[in-house]
Amino acid sequence: MSVTVKVSVRALVEYVYRSGSIDDGFRTLTTLQEGTKVHQLVQQDYEEHDRKEVPMEGGISFEELHIVMDGRCDGLLLLDGALTVEEIKSTRGELAFIEEDSYPVHWAQAQCYAFMHVRQEGLERMQVRLTYVQVDTQERKHYLRTYTLTELEAVMRHLAAGYAPYARLQLRHAEQRGSSCRELRFPFDAYRQGQRKLAGAVYKSIADRQRLFAKAPTGTGKTISTLFPAVKAIGEGELQRFYYLTAKTITRTAAEEAFERMSSQGLHLWSATITAKEKICFQEELRCRKEHCEFADGYYDRINEAVLDVLTQETRLTREVFERYARKHRVCPFEFSLDTAYLADAVICDYNYIFDPRVSLKRQYEEQKRETALLVDEAHNLVDRGRDMFSAELSKAPFLQLSREHKRSLPSLAAAAKAVNDFFLSLRKSYPSDQRSVVQEACPEALHPHVEAFAAEAEKTLAGMPPGGGEAAQLLLDTYFAAQSFLRIAGYYSEAYITYAELGKSDVRLKLLCLDPSGLLRQMTKGYRSQVFFSATLSPLPYFREMLGGEADDYVMSIPSPFRKEQLDVRLLPVSTRYRDRAATKGIIAAALHQLLQEHSGNVLVFFPSYEYMREVLETWMETEAPQRARILVQQSGMNEEEREAFLASFQSDDERSTVGFAVMGGIFSEGIDLTGDRLTGVVVVGVGLPQIGLEREIMKEYFDRTGRNGFDYAYVYPGMNKVLQAGGRLIRTEKDRGTLLLVDDRFLQAKYRQLLPEEWKPAKELSVTRGR
């Protein structure tokens, strides 16, 4: 009995025909929009009887498999009386470098359509035309071949034989996955308070194809409460796959541990973690060329075997698993993880793989998205991350340097760089010499032609460059990518953007700043079956629903804390931490820390709004007696992974001396870490976390005021208080934890700030400081 396997033509031919090496040398790539324009350009020359974008479906039997292919043929036309399938490909490279047999995969794609058509129409032969179009010049290059039915059948058997091992693996896995997902029970003895409610809401959102915003406090068990219902939805046929998106490595670890727990109870599901390239690369230097890396050399010749091996032997595809199999098969671990992620049932990765237009996973097909859910952990981080992803900037200095360095050797490139530099120079001269910034609502349209011309010249130069090239080549490459990013973001420019320039004496920096990322975040999630945004600090909920691209009919829920009020002793020191008052109050704060440690045994984390303020209070506190009895740790800017782990490892429950850690709000230690039990029994939060006043924040404030919202709250209060909630949330992580939380700022007494505090933090007992400086 034959078993039917469905696959798109493109996925089939790309799987079977991929070969060669990874090469990080410059490659001229076309965007989806450019490819569409090229197709339309060619198709507009079709005759009346010719057809374009023709949907096709057909099958080929191979042993016990019946492989059903489907796709859309670019063109079905008559050429000199011969029925012809046309496959159109766009390129920004030189057509002279593309020979008839340069890309067998392109021929294979066209041959599939020809096979399906001759089978359907009962023909004996068919003509195939491969058309390449240069995007910038619109120059075309054609290759024409004729195939008999017998020849096309031979091609199909070759494709089927190449695809069969993976098809069989998929079939076996689908059967095991379905039954294991259906039979899986909640992997803990009982649900925590609020956990069943959250899990039910996630499942319903997936089933109803809805967006959900969930505020779920620390201790709810958000990770398993979102992963478990998504797994069950796969088992019930409501979902095919999902992404678990995070901002930090530690939350990815929690997701991996949840999959490990479910796997130990019988779950058979492929979960893949994507680790950043610079972290997982085996080489000391990131140089993805076959001349420099054995794992890049011949990568595509070995990757299918590596993927089949790992998916046959493993289900939890963590960084360690990818590294082990990458060494076994001599393939790049990062590219290996990406290739496998496209096949996985669950993918754990950073936000940018879905939301960032520069690095998002682009090989997803629309039909896949329709059966894919997004689970966005710690979603409060996505507002500022979204602003960064959808903003772009250019500086004058690199263009001036390139125009000088290449004036004689590459005059066309130098002239294009000089034109961009001249625009910046003109901008600088059009304002008084003492003016340091300028803000305008419009996108700088006059700059675009110059940046486009530079990008085109840079492409030609980079495409012809030999490997290596040194610092000069790197400067050109970096400036090219900055130019391309600028042009891409300019395409998104709307009323949610502002343009500002920082005017220095020798340099000018121009930025397209995304003030409100909500529209673009909504656009990036369009097509996915369901999106679940969740966090312990999604407060105020209406603000985050709006800023994350939500709409009025989205599902919204807020779960109360699962912990008892007596687990947390909340105190308040109502002194001013405003910048102008810090010198006067730092002695009181230092004294309060001294008093807290006298009354309180155990480890403490103290969070400040800035490194400078942290150092000021630390210096004052060091003059008291308390430091002599404690181990003192201080967060440093730019700590690496080993330094972070050493910092956290110092918080032990069995030490005779207390550990006191000084850190910054919104930093690496203020969210996503679990110091449970006696490892952490006190947290001090100094200030209400307001971002530092600066040009960008003031622009945001004015924008939100102008659009009918409270600009100060949107630009300062809500982001700041979110940092407070995250820092304070480090304290009580489990049902057994107890501790003291000290809030330091008189603004916590104001209604605006008090109403943003969790109910379990109210009322706070005022701390009476008995000594100070």
C-alpha positions in Angstrom: 0.0 0.0 0.0 1.4 3.3 -1.0 1.7 6.3 1.4 1.2 9.8 0.1 3.7 12.6 0.9 3.0 16.2 0.0 5.8 18.6 -0.8 6.1 21.9 -2.7 8.2 21.8 -5.9 10.6 24.3 -4.6 11.2 22.4 -1.3 11.7 19.2 -3.2 14.3 20.4 -5.7 16.2 22.5 -3.1 16.5 19.5 -0.8 17.8 17.1 -3.5 20.0 19.5 -5.4 21.8 21.5 -2.7 25.6 21.1 -2.9 28.8 23.0 -2.5 30.3 25.2 0.2 29.2 28.0 2.5 30.7 31.2 1.4 30.5 34.5 3.3 32.0 36.3 0.4 29.7 39.0 -1.0 26.7 37.6 -2.8 24.3 39.8 -4.8 20.8 38.9 -3.6 17.4 40.1 -4.7 14.5 40.8 -2.5 11.1 39.2 -2.8 9.8 42.5 -4.1 12.5 42.8 -6.7 11.9 39.2 -7.8 8.2 39.9 -8.2 8.9 42.9 -10.3 11.2 40.9 -12.5 8.5 38.2 -13.0 6.0 40.9 -14.0 8.5 42.5 -16.3 9.0 39.3 -18.3 5.3 38.3 -18.1 4.1 41.5 -19.6 5.6 40.5 -22.9 3.5 37.3 -23.0 1.0 36.9 -25.8 -2.7 36.7 -25.2 -2.8 32.9 -25.3 0.1 32.6 -22.9 -0.5 32.0 -19.2 1.3 33.2 -16.1 1.5 32.0 -12.5 -0.2 28.7 -13.4 -1.0 26.5 -10.3 0.1 22.9 -10.9 0.0 19.6 -9.0 1.2 16.1 -9.8 2.7 13.0 -8.4 5.4 10.4 -8.8 5.5 6.9 -7.2 8.7 5.6 -5.7 8.6 2.3 -4.0 6.0 2.6 -1.2 5.8 6.4 -1.5 3.5 8.5 -3.7 5.1 12.0 -3.7 2.6 14.7 -4.6 4.2 18.0 -5.7 2.5 21.3 -6.0 3.6 24.8 -7.1 3.1 27.7 -9.3 4.6 27.8 -12.8 6.0 31.2 -13.8 4.8 30.9 -17.4 3.1 28.4 -19.8 3.5 29.8 -23.3 3.9 29.0 -27.0 7.4 29.7 -28.4 7.6 29.2 -32.2 4.7 26.8 -31.9 6.2 24.8 -29.1 4.4 24.6 -25.8 7.0 25.9 -23.2 7.3 26.1 -19.4 9.2 29.2 -18.4 11.1 29.5 -15.1 12.2 33.1 -14.3 15.1 34.0 -11.9 16.3 37.4 -10.9 19.8 38.4 -9.9 21.8 41.5 -9.0 25.0 39.8 -10.3 26.5 39.8 -13.8 24.6 37.7 -16.3 27.9 36.8 -17.9 28.8 34.7 -14.9 25.6 32.5 -15.3 26.1 29.6 -17.7 23.6 27.1 -18.8 24.5 24.6 -16.1 25.4 27.0 -13.3 22.2 26.1 -11.3 20.9 22.6 -11.8 18.2 23.3 -9.2 16.6 25.9 -11.5 16.4 23.4 -14.3 14.9 20.8 -11.9 12.2 23.2 -10.8 11.2 23.9 -14.4 11.4 20.2 -15.2 8.9 19.4 -12.4 6.3 21.8 -14.0 7.0 20.3 -17.4 6.5 16.8 -16.1 3.2 17.7 -14.4 1.9 19.4 -17.5 2.8 16.6 -20.0 1.3 14.0 -17.7 -1.9 16.0 -17.3 -2.2 16.7 -21.1 -1.0 13.4 -22.3 2.0 14.9 -24.2 5.2 13.2 -25.3 7.6 16.1 -25.0 7.8 19.7 -23.8 10.1 22.7 -24.1 11.6 24.4 -21.1 13.0 28.0 -21.0 15.2 29.2 -18.1 15.2 33.0 -18.0 17.6 35.1 -15.9 17.0 38.8 -15.5 19.5 41.4 -14.1 17.5 43.5 -11.7 19.3 46.9 -12.3 19.8 46.7 -16.1 16.7 44.5 -16.9 19.0 42.6 -19.3 17.8 39.0 -19.9 19.5 35.7 -20.7 17.6 32.7 -21.9 18.4 29.0 -22.1 16.1 26.6 -24.0 15.9 22.8 -23.8 13.4 20.2 -24.9 12.6 17.1 -22.9 10.7 13.9 -23.7 8.3 12.4 -21.2 10.8 9.6 -20.7 13.5 12.1 -19.8 11.2 14.0 -17.4 10.2 10.8 -15.7 13.8 10.0 -15.1 14.3 13.4 -13.5 11.3 12.8 -11.3 12.6 9.3 -10.2 15.9 10.9 -9.3 14.2 13.6 -7.2 12.0 11.0 -5.6 14.9 8.7 -4.7 16.8 11.7 -3.2 13.8 12.8 -1.2 12.6 9.4 -0.1 14.8 9.0 3.0 13.6 12.3 4.4 10.0 11.6 3.5 10.1 8.3 5.3 11.6 10.0 8.4 8.8 12.6 8.3 6.1 9.9 8.1 7.5 7.9 11.0 8.0 11.1 13.1 4.5 12.4 12.3 2.9 9.2 13.6 5.0 9.2 16.8 4.6 12.9 17.3 0.8 12.8 17.0 0.2 9.9 19.4 2.7 11.2 22.0 1.3 14.7 21.9 -2.2 13.4 22.4 -1.3 11.1 25.3 1.0 13.6 27.1 -0.2 14.6 30.5 0.7 17.8 32.3 4.3 17.1 33.4 3.9 18.2 37.1 1.9 16.6 39.9 -0.6 19.5 40.0 -1.2 22.9 38.4 -0.1 26.0 40.3 -2.7 28.7 41.0 -3.5 30.4 37.7 -1.5 27.8 35.6 -4.5 25.9 34.3 -6.2 29.1 33.4 -3.2 30.4 31.4 -2.7 27.0 29.6 -6.4 26.9 28.7 -6.2 30.5 27.3 -3.2 29.6 25.2 -4.9 26.5 23.7 -8.1 28.5 23.0 -6.1 31.3 21.3 -4.4 28.7 19.0 -7.7 26.9 18.2 -9.5 30.2 17.5 -6.6 31.6 15.5 -6.4 34.6 17.9 -3.8 36.8 19.5 -3.5 36.6 23.3 -1.8 39.1 25.7 -1.3 37.5 29.1 0.1 39.1 32.3 1.2 36.1 34.4 3.2 36.9 37.5 6.4 35.3 38.6 5.7 31.8 39.9 2.9 31.1 37.5 5.1 28.7 35.6 4.7 30.6 32.3 7.1 28.5 30.3 5.3 25.1 30.7 1.9 26.9 30.8 2.5 28.0 27.2 4.5 25.1 25.8 2.2 22.4 27.1 -1.0 23.7 25.4 0.9 24.3 22.2 2.1 20.7 22.2 -1.4 19.5 22.9 -2.7 21.6 20.0 -0.2 19.8 17.7 -1.6 16.5 18.9 -5.2 17.5 18.2 -4.3 18.7 14.7 -4.9 22.4 15.5 -1.2 23.3 14.9 1.8 22.0 13.0 4.6 23.9 14.7 5.4 26.8 16.9 8.2 29.2 17.8 9.2 30.0 21.4 10.7 33.5 21.1 12.9 35.0 23.8 15.1 38.0 24.5 17.7 36.3 26.7 19.6 33.0 26.9 18.4 32.1 30.3 14.7 32.0 29.3 15.7 29.8 26.4 17.2 27.4 28.9 13.9 27.3 30.8 12.1 26.3 27.6 14.7 23.5 26.9 14.2 22.2 30.4 10.5 22.1 29.9 10.9 20.0 26.7 13.3 17.7 28.6 10.7 17.2 31.3 8.0 16.5 28.7 10.3 14.2 26.7 11.0 12.2 29.9 7.2 11.5 30.0 7.0 10.2 26.5 6.8 13.3 24.2 8.3 12.7 20.8 8.7 16.1 19.1 11.6 17.8 17.4 12.5 21.0 19.3 15.5 23.0 18.0 17.3 25.8 19.7 19.0 28.4 17.5 22.2 29.8 19.1 23.8 33.0 17.9 26.5 32.4 15.2 29.3 34.1 17.2 28.6 31.8 20.2 28.3 28.5 18.4 31.0 28.9 15.8 33.9 26.4 16.2 36.5 28.8 14.8 38.2 31.6 16.7 37.4 34.0 13.8 34.1 34.2 12.0 35.3 33.5 8.4 32.7 31.3 6.6 34.8 30.4 3.6 35.9 27.0 2.5 39.6 28.3 2.4 39.4 29.1 6.1 36.9 26.7 7.6 36.6 22.9 7.1 33.0 23.1 8.3 32.1 25.5 5.5 34.0 23.5 2.8 31.5 21.2 1.2 28.8 22.0 3.7 25.9 21.5 1.3 27.3 18.1 0.1 27.0 16.7 3.7 24.1 18.6 5.3 21.3 16.3 4.2 23.0 13.3 5.8 23.7 15.3 9.0 20.0 16.4 9.2 18.7 12.9 8.7 21.1 11.6 11.3 20.3 14.1 14.0 16.5 13.9 13.4 16.7 10.1 13.5 18.6 9.9 16.8 17.5 13.0 18.7 14.4 15.0 19.5 15.8 17.8 21.8 18.1 19.6 19.5 20.0 21.9 21.9 23.3 23.7 21.3 25.3 20.8 22.6 23.5 18.3 20.3 24.1 20.5 17.2 27.7 20.9 18.1 28.2 17.2 18.5 26.6 16.2 15.2 28.2 19.1 13.4 31.6 17.8 14.4 30.6 14.3 13.4 29.5 15.3 9.9 31.9 18.2 9.5 29.2 20.9 9.0 28.9 24.5 10.3 26.9 24.2 13.6 25.1 27.5 13.1 23.9 26.8 9.5 23.1 23.2 10.6 20.8 24.6 13.3 19.1 26.9 10.9 18.5 24.1 8.3 17.2 21.8 11.0 15.0 24.5 12.5 13.0 24.8 9.3 12.0 21.1 9.8 11.5 21.2 13.6 8.1 21.1 15.3 9.2 23.7 17.9 11.9 26.3 17.6 13.5 28.2 20.5 15.2 31.4 19.3 15.6 35.1 19.7 12.9 37.6 18.6 14.9 38.7 15.6 14.4 35.5 13.7 10.7 36.4 13.3 10.5 40.2 13.7 13.8 41.7 12.4 13.5 42.3 8.6 17.2 42.0 8.2 17.7 38.5 9.7 14.3 36.9 9.9 13.9 33.2 8.8 12.9 33.8 5.1 12.5 30.2 3.9 9.1 29.9 5.6 6.2 29.4 3.1 2.9 31.1 3.7 1.1 27.8 4.0 3.5 26.9 6.8 2.8 30.2 8.7 -0.9 29.5 8.6 -0.3 26.5 10.8 2.4 28.0 13.0 2.0 29.8 16.4 4.3 32.3 18.0 4.9 32.2 21.8 6.6 35.4 22.8 8.2 35.2 26.2 9.1 38.3 28.3 7.1 40.2 25.7 7.7 43.5 27.5 11.2 43.5 25.9 9.8 43.5 22.4 8.7 47.1 22.5 12.2 48.6 22.6 13.7 45.7 20.6 11.1 46.4 17.9 12.1 50.1 17.8 15.7 49.0 17.3 14.8 46.4 14.6 12.8 48.9 12.6 15.2 51.9 12.9 18.3 52.6 10.8 21.1 55.1 10.7 23.9 56.3 8.5 27.0 58.3 9.3 29.0 60.7 7.1 32.5 59.5 8.1 32.6 56.1 6.3 31.5 57.7 3.0 34.2 60.3 3.2 36.8 57.7 3.9 35.7 55.5 1.0 35.6 58.5 -1.4 39.2 59.3 -0.5 40.6 55.8 -0.5 39.1 54.8 -3.9 39.4 58.1 -5.7 42.0 56.7 -8.2 41.5 52.9 -8.0 37.6 52.9 -8.2 36.5 56.3 -9.4 32.8 55.3 -9.8 32.6 53.9 -6.3 34.4 57.0 -4.9 32.0 59.3 -6.7 29.0 57.5 -5.4 30.4 57.7 -1.8 31.3 61.3 -2.3 27.7 62.1 -3.3 26.4 60.7 0.0 29.2 62.6 1.9 28.3 65.8 0.1 24.6 65.4 1.2 25.7 65.2 4.9 28.1 68.1 4.4 25.3 70.2 3.0 23.0 69.2 5.8 25.7 70.3 8.4 26.2 73.7 6.6 22.5 74.4 6.5 22.3 74.9 10.3 24.3 77.2 12.7 27.7 75.8 13.7 26.6 75.6 17.4 23.4 73.5 16.6 23.9 69.9 17.6 20.7 68.2 16.4 17.8 68.6 14.0 14.5 66.8 13.9 12.1 66.5 11.0 9.0 64.4 10.4 9.7 63.6 6.7 11.9 60.8 5.4 15.0 62.4 3.7 13.9 61.5 0.1 16.7 63.6 -1.4 19.3 61.2 0.2 17.8 58.0 -1.2 19.1 58.2 -4.8 22.6 58.8 -3.6 22.4 55.9 -1.2 20.9 53.6 -3.9 23.7 54.6 -6.3 26.3 53.9 -3.7 24.8 50.5 -2.9 24.8 49.6 -6.6 28.4 50.6 -7.0 29.4 48.8 -3.8 27.7 45.6 -5.0 29.7 45.6 -8.2 32.9 46.2 -6.4 32.3 43.6 -3.7 31.1 41.0 -6.2 34.4 41.2 -8.0 36.6 41.2 -4.9 38.9 38.3 -4.1 38.6 36.5 -0.7 40.0 38.5 2.2 40.6 42.1 1.3 41.6 43.4 4.8 40.2 46.5 6.5 39.4 48.4 3.4 37.1 45.6 2.1 35.5 45.3 5.6 34.8 49.1 5.7 33.1 48.9 2.2 31.1 45.8 3.3 30.0 47.4 6.6 29.0 50.6 4.8 27.1 48.7 2.1 25.1 46.8 4.7 24.3 50.0 6.5 23.2 51.6 3.2 21.0 48.6 2.4 19.5 48.6 5.9 18.8 52.4 5.6 17.0 51.8 2.3 15.0 48.9 3.6 13.8 50.8 6.7 13.0 53.8 4.5 10.5 51.6 2.8 8.7 51.2 6.1 8.7 54.9 6.9 5.3 56.3 8.0 3.8 58.7 10.5 5.2 56.4 13.2 8.7 57.5 12.3 10.8 60.6 12.8 14.1 61.6 11.2 16.8 63.2 13.3 20.4 64.2 12.7 23.2 64.6 15.3 25.5 67.4 14.0 29.1 67.1 15.1 32.1 69.1 14.0 33.5 66.4 11.8 30.7 63.9 11.5 27.0 63.8 11.0 24.7 60.9 12.0 21.3 60.6 10.5 18.7 58.2 12.0 15.3 56.9 10.8 13.8 56.4 14.3 10.8 54.1 14.7 8.8 55.7 17.5 5.9 53.3 17.5 6.8 49.8 16.4 3.2 48.4 16.8 2.2 48.5 13.2 5.3 46.8 11.9 5.2 44.2 14.7 1.7 43.4 13.6 2.8 43.2 10.0 5.6 40.8 10.9 3.2 38.4 12.6 0.7 38.5 9.8 -0.1 35.1 8.4 0.8 33.2 11.6 -2.0 31.1 13.0 -1.8 32.6 16.5 0.4 34.8 18.6 0.7 34.6 22.4 2.5 37.5 24.2 3.2 36.9 27.8 5.2 38.3 30.7 5.1 38.8 34.4 5.4 42.6 33.9 3.0 43.2 31.0 1.7 46.2 33.0 -0.2 48.3 32.2 -1.8 45.7 29.9 -3.6 48.2 27.5 -0.2 49.9 26.9 1.6 46.7 26.0 -1.3 45.4 23.9 -1.2 48.6 21.9 2.6 48.8 21.5 3.0 45.2 20.5 0.5 45.5 17.7 -2.6 44.2 19.3 -6.2 45.1 18.4 -9.4 45.6 20.3 -10.8 42.1 19.7 -7.6 40.3 20.9 -7.8 38.0 23.9 -6.4 39.5 27.1 -5.9 38.0 30.6 -4.3 38.9 33.9 -3.5 36.2 36.5 -3.1 37.0 40.2 0.1 36.0 42.0 0.2 32.4 43.1 2.3 33.3 46.2 1.1 34.1 49.7 1.3 37.7 50.8 3.3 36.8 53.9 6.2 35.4 51.7 7.1 39.0 50.9 8.0 41.8 53.3 7.7 45.0 51.3 9.3 48.2 52.7 9.5 51.7 51.4 12.2 54.4 51.9 10.5 57.6 50.6 13.5 59.7 49.7 14.2 61.4 46.4 16.4 59.6 43.9 15.9 62.4 41.2 19.2 63.4 39.6 19.3 66.8 41.4 18.8 65.2 44.8 21.2 62.2 44.6 24.1 63.9 46.3 21.9 64.8 49.3 20.2 61.4 49.6 23.0 58.9 48.8 24.0 58.8 52.5 20.5 58.0 53.6 20.3 55.2 51.0 23.7 53.8 52.1 22.5 53.9 55.7 19.3 52.1 54.8 21.4 49.3 53.2 23.5 49.1 56.3 20.4 48.8 58.5 18.8 46.2 56.2 21.8 44.0 56.4 21.9 44.4 60.2 18.3 43.2 60.5 18.4 40.8 57.6 20.6 37.8 57.2 21.1 36.4 53.7 22.0 37.5 50.2 20.8 40.8 48.7 20.7 42.3 45.2 20.6 46.1 45.0 19.4 47.6 41.7 20.1 51.2 40.5 18.9 53.2 37.4 22.5 53.8 36.2 26.1 52.7 36.7 27.1 56.2 37.8 24.4 56.3 40.6 25.3 52.8 41.6 29.0 53.7 42.0 28.1 56.8 44.0 26.0 55.0 46.6 28.5 52.1 46.7 31.3 54.4 47.6 29.3 55.9 50.4 28.1 52.5 51.6 31.7 51.2 51.7 32.4 53.8 54.4 30.0 52.0 56.8 30.7 48.8 58.8 28.5 46.6 56.6 30.9 45.8 53.8 33.3 44.2 56.3 30.7 41.4 56.9 29.7 40.8 53.3 31.0 39.6 50.0 30.5 42.5 47.5 29.8 42.0 43.8 29.5 44.8 41.3 28.0 44.5 37.8 30.4 45.8 35.1 29.4 47.0 31.7 29.9 44.5 28.9 30.3 41.4 31.1 30.8 38.2 29.1 28.9 34.9 29.7 31.6 33.5 32.1 31.6 36.7 34.2 27.9 36.7 34.4 27.8 33.0 35.5 30.5 33.7 38.1 28.5 36.6 39.5 25.3 34.5 39.9 27.2 31.5 41.2 28.5 33.6 44.2 24.9 33.7 45.5 24.9 30.5 47.6 22.6 29.6 50.4 25.1 28.0 52.8 27.7 30.7 53.1 28.4 32.3 56.5 28.9 35.7 54.9 26.1 37.5 53.0 26.6 38.3 49.4 25.6 41.8 48.3 25.4 42.4 44.5 25.1 45.8 43.0 23.5 45.9 39.6 21.5 48.1 37.2 17.8 47.9 36.4 17.1 46.7 32.9 20.4 44.9 32.8 21.5 41.3 32.6 20.7 40.5 36.3 17.4 42.3 36.6 15.3 39.7 34.7 15.3 36.1 33.6 17.4 34.8 36.5 16.3 32.4 39.3 18.1 32.6 42.6 15.7 30.5 44.6 15.5 29.6 48.3 18.1 31.2 50.5 20.3 32.1 47.5 18.5 35.5 47.4 16.5 36.8 50.4 16.5 40.5 49.8 16.1 42.9 46.9 16.5 46.7 46.9 15.2 48.8 44.0 16.5 52.3 44.0 14.4 54.7 41.9 11.4 54.3 39.6 13.6 53.3 36.6 12.8 56.2 34.3 15.0 56.2 31.2 17.6 59.0 31.1 16.3 62.2 29.5 17.8 62.4 26.0 17.0 63.4 22.4 15.3 60.1 21.4 13.1 59.9 24.6 12.0 63.5 24.2 11.1 62.9 20.6 9.1 59.9 21.7 7.3 61.9 24.4 6.4 64.7 21.9 5.2 62.1 19.4 2.8 60.3 21.8 1.6 63.7 23.1 0.9 64.7 19.6 -1.0 61.5 18.8 -3.4 61.8 21.8 -1.6 59.7 24.4 0.3 60.7 27.6 3.8 61.2 26.2 5.6 61.2 29.6 3.9 57.9 30.6 4.6 56.2 27.2 8.2 57.4 26.9 9.3 57.3 30.6 6.9 56.0 33.2 5.7 52.7 31.7 9.2 51.6 30.5 10.8 52.7 33.8 8.3 51.0 36.1 8.6 47.8 34.0 12.3 47.7 35.0 11.2 48.1 38.7 8.8 45.2 38.4 11.4 43.0 36.7 14.1 43.8 39.3 11.7 43.2 42.3 10.4 40.0 40.7 13.9 38.4 41.2 13.0 37.8 44.8 10.1 35.4 45.2 10.4 32.6 42.6 8.9 29.5 44.3 6.3 28.7 46.9 9.0 28.3 49.5 10.8 31.5 48.9 10.6 34.4 51.5 12.3 37.7 51.4 12.4 41.5 51.9 11.8 44.0 49.1 12.9 47.6 49.7 11.6 50.2 47.3 13.6 53.4 47.5 11.9 56.6 46.1 9.2 58.9 47.3 7.4 58.7 44.0 6.2 55.2 45.0 3.7 57.1 47.2 2.2 58.9 44.2 -0.9 57.4 42.6 0.6 57.3 39.1 3.4 54.9 40.3 1.6 53.1 43.1 -1.1 51.9 40.7 1.5 50.2 38.6 2.8 48.1 41.5 1.5 44.5 41.9 -1.1 44.0 44.5 1.2 41.8 46.6 3.6 44.8 46.9 0.9 46.9 48.6 0.9 48.4 51.2 4.6 48.9 51.7 5.8 49.6 55.2 7.9 52.8 55.5 11.4 52.2 56.6 12.7 54.4 59.4 16.4 54.9 58.9 18.2 55.3 62.3 21.6 56.4 61.0 22.9 58.3 57.9 25.5 60.7 56.7 
